[in-house]
Amino acid sequence: MLYSMRDMSRSASACTGLLAAAPAFADGVSFVSSSNSKAVASPVHVEFAVDGLTVRPAADGLIPGTGHFHVYVDVPAAQQPGEGEAIPFDDAHKHFGKGQTTADLELASVSETLACIY
């Protein structure tokens, strides 16, 4: 089965295309390698990037200038947690707290929307 991904963003730092960085609590958050405007088969391989900050595991604690990535799957912008709010641990909120910068995501439906958050 093929899956397509639509653009979802709520900030100026969002990248364009079918994979989108949003709301980017850090500027310059993006999907590096993606299949923008293309149907993809699940699992889809994604790479994340952020400009001007260092990616570190969550276990390192709160260190200024560092953080880790999250990917929201089909979470409308109005329902995304705001800066400082807890991000749920469920199928719609993927955590990359070990400092990962790549992932293979299993998509369950034909219209998944992905947003990369730092």
N, CA, C and O of each residue as an XYZ file, in Angstrom:
472
protein
N       0.840     -1.167      0.000
C       0.000      0.000      0.000
C       0.890      1.237      0.000
O       1.949      1.231      0.628
N       0.487      2.278     -0.682
C       1.230      3.525     -0.725
C       0.567      4.547      0.186
O      -0.652      4.546      0.361
N       1.382      5.415      0.761
C       0.897      6.442      1.663
C       1.355      7.790      1.154
O       2.452      7.910      0.610
N       0.530      8.804      1.324
C       0.955     10.149      0.970
C       0.962     11.000      2.227
O       0.209     10.742      3.166
N       1.812     12.011      2.241
C       1.909     12.893      3.386
C       1.664     14.316      2.932
O       2.191     14.752      1.909
N       0.846     15.052      3.710
C       0.494     16.428      3.363
C       1.296     17.398      4.209
O       1.858     17.038      5.243
N       1.336     18.635      3.744
C       2.016     19.698      4.474
C       1.211     20.089      5.710
O      -0.009     20.230      5.637
N       1.879     20.262      6.829
C       1.241     20.766      8.037
C       2.242     21.662      8.737
O       3.325     21.208      9.105
N       1.902     22.913      8.927
C       2.809     23.818      9.623
C       2.020     24.890     10.343
O       0.886     25.190      9.968
N       2.617     25.474     11.383
C       1.984     26.608     12.037
C       3.019     27.662     12.425
O       2.758     28.502     13.286
N       4.197     27.620     11.792
C       5.183     28.661     12.060
C       5.992     28.952     10.816
O       6.016     28.158      9.876
N       6.651     30.091     10.815
C       7.447     30.499      9.664
C       8.654     29.593      9.464
O       9.229     29.573      8.376
N       9.052     28.843     10.486
C      10.229     28.000     10.360
C       9.904     26.641      9.749
O      10.786     25.789      9.641
N       8.675     26.430      9.354
C       8.292     25.155      8.768
C       8.860     25.022      7.363
O       8.907     25.988      6.602
N       9.295     23.800      7.028
C       9.750     23.569      5.668
C       8.534     23.305      4.793
O       7.464     22.969      5.300
N       8.691     23.456      3.489
C       7.578     23.219      2.597
C       7.595     21.786      2.110
O       8.636     21.129      2.147
N       6.484     21.307      1.666
C       6.408     19.960      1.137
C       5.470     19.102      1.944
O       4.688     19.605      2.751
N       5.546     17.823      1.729
C       4.621     16.912      2.376
C       5.055     16.530      3.780
O       4.218     16.196      4.619
N       6.339     16.575      4.043
C       6.812     16.451      5.416
C       7.108     17.868      5.861
O       7.787     18.609      5.150
N       6.614     18.259      7.020
C       6.791     19.652      7.435
C       7.319     19.742      8.848
O       6.939     18.951      9.712
N       8.188     20.694      9.084
C       8.655     20.979     10.435
C       7.717     22.014     11.025
O       7.487     23.059     10.416
N       7.171     21.740     12.204
C       6.228     22.661     12.822
C       6.047     22.258     14.275
O       6.274     21.082     14.560
N       5.687     23.051     15.169
C       5.771     24.485     15.186
C       7.168     24.963     15.502
O       7.397     26.158     15.689
N       8.091     24.048     15.561
C       9.499     24.380     15.699
C       9.762     25.292     16.885
O       9.963     26.494     16.717
N       9.761     24.731     18.067
C      10.098     25.505     19.254
C      11.545     25.974     19.131
O      12.008     26.801     19.916
N      12.252     25.441     18.142
C      13.575     25.922     17.743
C      13.472     26.284     16.269
O      12.824     25.577     15.497
N      14.104     27.377     15.879
C      14.111     27.751     14.464
C      14.959     26.763     13.674
O      15.883     26.153     14.213
N      14.641     26.611     12.404
C      15.453     25.785     11.518
C      15.231     24.300     11.651
O      16.100     23.521     11.257
N      14.095     23.867     12.195
C      13.786     22.443     12.293
C      13.283     21.966     10.938
O      12.455     22.627     10.311
N      13.786     20.812     10.484
C      13.351     20.330      9.173
C      13.491     18.823      9.055
O      14.205     18.176      9.821
N      12.787     18.291      8.071
C      13.022     16.939      7.601
C      14.087     17.085      6.516
O      13.886     17.835      5.561
N      15.210     16.387      6.643
C      16.306     16.509      5.690
C      16.012     15.720      4.434
O      16.030     16.262      3.329
N      15.743     14.450      4.605
C      15.451     13.615      3.441
C      14.004     13.198      3.526
O      13.566     12.592      4.505
N      13.287     13.524      2.509
C      11.881     13.168      2.506
C      11.438     12.916      1.082
O      12.167     13.172      0.124
N      10.269     12.425      0.973
C       9.674     12.176     -0.341
C       8.609     13.221     -0.583
O       7.442     12.894     -0.798
N       9.016     14.489     -0.547
C       8.063     15.573     -0.746
C       7.291     15.387     -2.035
O       7.865     15.096     -3.084
N       5.979     15.560     -1.945
C       5.083     15.482     -3.099
C       5.040     14.110     -3.747
O       4.651     13.991     -4.908
N       5.429     13.081     -3.027
C       5.419     11.734     -3.585
C       4.706     10.787     -2.632
O       4.704     10.985     -1.417
N       4.104      9.761     -3.207
C       3.549      8.692     -2.386
C       4.706      7.813     -1.945
O       5.639      7.577     -2.712
N       4.648      7.335     -0.728
C       5.715      6.502     -0.191
C       5.108      5.249      0.424
O       3.948      5.245      0.835
N       5.892      4.208      0.481
C       5.445      2.972      1.107
C       5.876      2.974      2.573
O       6.946      3.480      2.911
N       5.054      2.419      3.419
C       5.388      2.296      4.829
C       6.269      1.057      5.010
O       5.985      0.012      4.424
N       7.331      1.160      5.812
C       7.747      2.306      6.598
C       8.438      3.364      5.732
O       9.047      3.046      4.711
N       8.333      4.621      6.158
C       8.996      5.714      5.444
C      10.207      6.150      6.270
O      10.107      6.354      7.480
N      11.348      6.289      5.601
C      12.579      6.708      6.271
C      12.635      8.233      6.283
O      12.476      8.870      5.242
N      12.859      8.818      7.459
C      12.963     10.271      7.586
C      14.241     10.617      8.346
O      14.707      9.856      9.194
N      14.793     11.786      8.020
C      15.942     12.339      8.734
C      15.560     13.726      9.218
O      14.876     14.471      8.516
N      16.010     14.076     10.436
C      15.675     15.345     11.044
C      16.921     16.224     11.148
O      18.041     15.718     11.221
N      16.715     17.550     11.155
C      17.820     18.483     11.352
C      17.307     19.713     12.088
O      16.123     20.046     12.026
N      18.214     20.374     12.780
C      17.914     21.656     13.421
C      19.157     22.519     13.307
O      20.273     22.048     13.532
N      18.962     23.778     12.959
C      20.076     24.713     12.823
C      20.334     25.432     14.141
O      19.398     25.869     14.810
N      21.602     25.554     14.510
C      21.986     26.384     15.639
C      21.847     25.767     17.015
O      22.115     26.439     18.010
N      21.440     24.519     17.106
C      21.309     23.843     18.394
C      21.964     22.470     18.307
O      22.242     21.978     17.213
N      22.209     21.858     19.449
C      22.840     20.553     19.515
C      21.806     19.506     19.904
O      21.063     19.691     20.868
N      21.756     18.414     19.162
C      20.851     17.310     19.482
C      21.505     16.465     20.566
O      22.635     16.002     20.409
N      20.781     16.266     21.673
C      21.287     15.472     22.789
C      20.152     14.620     23.347
O      18.983     14.977     23.198
N      20.478     13.509     23.980
C      19.440     12.683     24.607
C      18.717     13.422     25.731
O      19.305     14.254     26.421
N      17.455     13.111     25.900
C      16.665     13.716     26.971
C      17.265     13.406     28.342
O      17.149     14.210     29.267
N      17.905     12.244     28.474
C      18.500     11.840     29.749
C      19.613     12.788     30.201
O      19.990     12.783     31.373
N      20.145     13.606     29.276
C      21.179     14.571     29.646
C      20.611     15.735     30.434
O      21.370     16.527     30.991
N      19.288     15.856     30.494
C      18.644     16.927     31.239
C      18.454     18.180     30.404
O      18.775     18.210     29.215
N      17.933     19.203     31.040
C      17.670     20.469     30.356
C      18.956     21.284     30.303
O      19.390     21.855     31.304
N      19.552     21.327     29.122
C      20.789     22.063     28.899
C      20.503     23.108     27.831
O      20.065     22.760     26.734
N      20.742     24.381     28.128
C      20.483     25.417     27.120
C      21.182     25.100     25.794
O      22.329     24.655     25.765
N      20.453     25.343     24.698
C      21.014     25.126     23.366
C      20.986     23.691     22.894
O      21.560     23.370     21.854
N      20.313     22.805     23.656
C      20.230     21.396     23.265
C      18.781     20.931     23.295
O      17.914     21.614     23.841
N      18.522     19.775     22.712
C      17.190     19.194     22.736
C      17.141     17.947     21.892
O      18.174     17.427     21.468
N      15.926     17.464     21.648
C      15.740     16.268     20.818
C      14.449     16.432     20.011
O      13.667     17.355     20.240
N      14.248     15.523     19.073
C      13.133     15.631     18.134
C      11.905     14.854     18.578
O      11.985     13.904     19.356
N      10.757     15.296     18.052
C       9.477     14.611     18.158
C       8.833     14.680     16.786
O       9.074     15.624     16.035
N       8.020     13.696     16.453
C       7.237     13.733     15.220
C       5.789     13.511     15.604
O       5.455     12.546     16.292
N       4.925     14.422     15.148
C       3.490     14.281     15.354
C       2.899     13.664     14.101
O       3.194     14.105     12.990
N       2.069     12.652     14.270
C       1.423     11.959     13.161
C      -0.067     12.281     13.195
O      -0.771     11.901     14.131
N      -0.541     12.987     12.162
C      -1.955     13.363     12.061
C      -2.473     14.094     13.294
O      -3.590     13.840     13.744
N      -1.668     14.999     13.840
C      -2.101     15.832     14.960
C      -2.327     17.235     14.399
O      -1.365     17.912     14.035
N      -3.582     17.684     14.323
C      -3.850     19.025     13.792
C      -3.080     20.083     14.581
O      -2.881     19.939     15.787
N      -2.651     21.135     13.905
C      -1.848     22.184     14.538
C      -2.513     22.719     15.799
O      -1.830     22.986     16.787
N      -3.826     22.879     15.784
C      -4.542     23.427     16.937
C      -4.505     22.486     18.146
O      -4.741     22.922     19.273
N      -4.212     21.208     17.924
C      -4.182     20.231     19.014
C      -2.770     19.861     19.434
O      -2.595     19.034     20.328
N      -1.754     20.456     18.807
C      -0.378     20.151     19.168
C      -0.025     20.822     20.484
O      -0.411     21.967     20.716
N       0.709     20.120     21.357
C       1.123     20.740     22.618
C       1.942     22.001     22.356
O       2.708     22.065     21.394
N       1.775     22.993     23.211
C       2.546     24.225     23.086
C       3.895     24.091     23.764
O       4.161     23.113     24.463
N       4.739     25.081     23.551
C       6.062     25.075     24.164
C       5.926     24.984     25.679
O       5.166     25.738     26.287
N       6.665     24.057     26.284
C       6.618     23.861     27.726
C       5.564     22.884     28.192
O       5.572     22.484     29.357
N       4.642     22.482     27.304
C       3.610     21.507     27.671
C       4.143     20.092     27.452
O       4.985     19.863     26.583
N       3.648     19.160     28.240
C       4.048     17.757     28.097
C       3.546     17.205     26.769
O       2.417     17.473     26.358
N       4.388     16.441     26.114
C       4.014     15.775     24.862
C       3.593     14.351     25.212
O       4.372     13.605     25.806
N       2.366     13.967     24.849
C       1.891     12.618     25.194
C       2.774     11.520     24.591
O       3.426     11.725     23.568
N       2.784     10.377     25.229
C       3.450      9.184     24.701
C       2.357      8.292     24.115
O       1.725      7.524     24.841
N       2.134      8.393     22.801
C       1.154      7.559     22.125
C       1.533      7.442     20.654
O       2.561      7.973     20.234
N       0.715      6.753     19.875
C       1.036      6.514     18.464
C       1.086      7.789     17.624
O       1.719      7.804     16.568
N       0.429      8.858     18.075
C       0.404     10.105     17.318
C       1.569     11.029     17.666
O       1.819     12.002     16.954
N       2.275     10.739     18.743
C       3.374     11.583     19.210
C       4.615     10.715     19.373
O       4.763     10.008     20.370
N       5.495     10.773     18.397
C       6.709      9.950     18.396
C       7.835     10.719     19.081
O       8.114     11.862     18.719
N       8.477     10.106     20.059
C       9.562     10.728     20.805
C      10.896     10.146     20.353
O      11.026      8.934     20.177
N      11.873     11.004     20.170
C      13.222     10.579     19.798
C      14.193     11.108     20.851
O      15.166     11.797     20.545
N      13.892     10.758     22.105
C      14.613     11.253     23.265
C      15.998     10.685     23.462
O      16.706     11.102     24.378
N      16.407      9.741     22.626
C      17.777      9.233     22.707
C      18.714     10.058     21.827
O      19.901      9.755     21.709
N      18.161     11.106     21.212
C      18.971     11.964     20.357
C      19.028     11.487     18.914
O      19.912     11.898     18.161
N      18.093     10.621     18.517
C      18.077     10.113     17.152
C      17.830     11.241     16.151
O      17.103     12.194     16.430
N      18.449     11.107     14.990
C      18.237     12.069     13.904
C      17.684     11.389     12.660
O      17.535     12.032     11.621
N      17.378     10.105     12.751
C      16.722      9.371     11.665
C      15.712      8.405     12.273
O      15.806      8.032     13.443
N      14.740      8.008     11.445
C      13.745      7.036     11.897
C      13.063      6.400     10.702
O      12.976      6.996      9.629
N      12.585      5.194     10.899
C      11.717      4.520      9.938
C      10.341      4.464     10.587
O      10.142      3.770     11.584
N       9.392      5.200     10.012
C       8.071      5.328     10.606
C       7.054      4.443      9.899
O       6.932      4.466      8.675
N       6.334      3.669     10.685
C       5.231      2.865     10.168
C       4.009      3.761     10.099
O       3.625      4.362     11.103
N       3.397      3.859      8.940
C       2.214      4.697      8.766
C       0.989      3.806      8.636
O       1.001      2.819      7.900
N      -0.073      4.161      9.360
C      -1.250      3.306      9.419
C      -2.335      3.658      8.416
O      -3.149      2.802      8.069
N      -2.365      4.897      7.942
C      -3.444      5.283      7.037
C      -2.884      5.892      5.762
O      -1.682      6.138      5.659
N      -3.747      6.130      4.804
C      -3.298      6.630      3.508
C      -3.108      8.142      3.493
O      -2.666      8.681      2.478
N      -3.420      8.836      4.563
C      -3.288     10.291      4.532
C      -2.567     10.808      5.768
O      -3.017     11.773      6.387
N      -1.470     10.190      6.130
C      -0.693     10.629      7.282
C      -0.111     12.016      7.035
O       0.353     12.312      5.934
N      -0.137     12.857      8.051
C       0.513     14.147      8.040
C       1.562     14.114      9.144
O       1.251     13.801     10.294
N       2.805     14.438      8.794
C       3.882     14.399      9.775
C       4.398     15.794     10.049
O       4.542     16.594      9.125
N       4.682     16.103     11.321
C       5.279     17.370     11.706
C       6.469     17.071     12.611
O       6.354     16.296     13.560
N       7.612     17.688     12.317
C       8.834     17.496     13.100
C       8.959     18.631     14.101
O       8.897     19.802     13.726
N       9.134     18.291     15.379
C       9.209     19.257     16.454
C      10.527     19.056     17.194
O      10.958     17.919     17.386
N      11.167     20.134     17.607
C      12.412     20.055     18.369
C      12.153     20.569     19.756
O      13.063     20.599     20.584
